[in-house]
Amino acid sequence: MDEEYDVIVLGTGLTECILSGLLSVEGKKVLHMDRNDYYGGDSASLNLTQLYRKFRLDQAPPTELGRDRDYAVDLIPKFIIASGELTKILVHTDVTRYLEFKQIAGSFVYREGKISKVPSTEMEAVRSPLMGLFEKRRAKKFFEFLQNWRDEDPATHQGLNLDIDTMKTVYATFGLEPGTQDFIGHAMALYLDDDYINEPARQTYQRIVLYTSSMARYGKSPYIYPLYGLGELPQAFARLSAIYGGTYMLDKPIDEIVTDDDGKFVGVRSGSETVKAKQVIGDPSYFGAASERGKLRVVEDGKVIRAICILKHPIPGTEDADSVQIIIPQNQVNRRHDIYIAMVSSTHNVCAKDVYVAIVSTIVETSRPEQEILPGLQLLGPIYEKFVSVSPIYTPISDGTADNIFVTRSYDATSHFETVVEDVHDVWKRVIGKDLVLKKREVEIGQ
């Protein structure tokens, strides 16, 4: 380990693996290390034995759940938006050659005690049980306004300025009811809370267009998902890095981040060996996220609760879909943050036949987190097995440019990867000094 590298990457979570892949393609000499003996870090997919070992140390998996190797259960529940930023990175790097994708069968929203499909076109809006007749007409006009908007054509603006007028003003212009605002803001624009309503409408407009264009791309829902689980994503980027000369070391304890007298990064010590590099990138757990000493580099910014639920049936009310996303907008259950449900099944090669894996998650708001996800758990029907975790969300407190130590963010409670890719772009710009530019191509979806 006496070689010197351009960049050392610590942790094989998705954020870190995307960055090591992109940096290797850029011609950087990359060493990628992980204390675990598997890829994925917090974004790994576990087989049945690993799942029980993590959550139930003294218990073996029940035989009736089937073969160990049939399972790849995600620790972090997220879907890929078909026209989103992660898709662009996947095709830009050609990592798609290592992966196969299937679409998620349905996108649903909870309203007044029941779940309904999220409408994404004027026609679906007209048929949706989420709105009464007059509200459907107003929603139809709203969607037409978004579809017809052209920045350069004031005739399409209806007197609104997306960069100045708030979303509150836009909703009021079309007379949309609070319940309609709920599903537009939370199930389509995918906001976690209602803060967006008082912000300029431009970002919400862009988010809704992203949702509708993703929906139009493959049909049933705006989401796609890799066969064999999300843990396939970091592994695919690790392969990309290796092809371009990246070096990988798993099962390698990281004992010290070595800095010089000025506090600048020098290298990483593992046991008696120290490897040197110009820069280091890593997830918060490598920078003392859980220890007092490490509070210098990261700060806790809330907690996420996730409940992995094994079911023997599809979720009731979803037309027996083999995979779904359900969003419970915060206003529907008197909360400040939405509750998400992501469900996949054997169709995606992540569990045995006739088994369904649903993960319920939200941002913790009280001292009783499991009570907070009850509205989500109650929608699932009988739960065969449940594994609950509460994870801190860590945010780096410096940008890394002064000491060449770049810390990524923890995975948040959102149901998609857009914030992960924002972090990739952000870290890339600080490490390389210029924007990450991506090519545009298409992703093939398995039937």
Buried (B, 14 or more C-beta within 10 A) or exposed (E): BEEEBBBBBBBBBBBBBBBBBBBBBBEBBBBBBBBEEBBBBBBBBBBBEBBBBBBEEEEEBEEEBBEBEBBBBBBBBBBBBBBBBBBBBBBBBEBBEBBBBBBBBBBBBBBEEEBBBBBBBBEBBBEBEBBEEEBBBBBBBBBBBBEEBEEEEEEBBEEBEBEEBBBBBBBEBBBBBEBBBBBBBBBBBBBBBBEBBEEBBBBBBEBBBBBBBBBEBBEBBBBBBBBBBBBBBBBBBBBBBBEBEBBBBBEBEBBEBBBEEEEEBBBBBBEEEBBBBBBBBBBBBBBBBEEEEBBEBBBBEBBBBBBBBBBBEBBEBBEEBBBBBBBBBBBBBEBEBBBBBBBBBBBBBBBBEEBBBBBBBBBBBEEEBBEBBBBBBEBBBEBBBBBBBEBBBBBBEEBBEEBBBBBBBBBBBBBBBBBBBEBBBBBBEBBBEEEBEBEEEEBEBEE
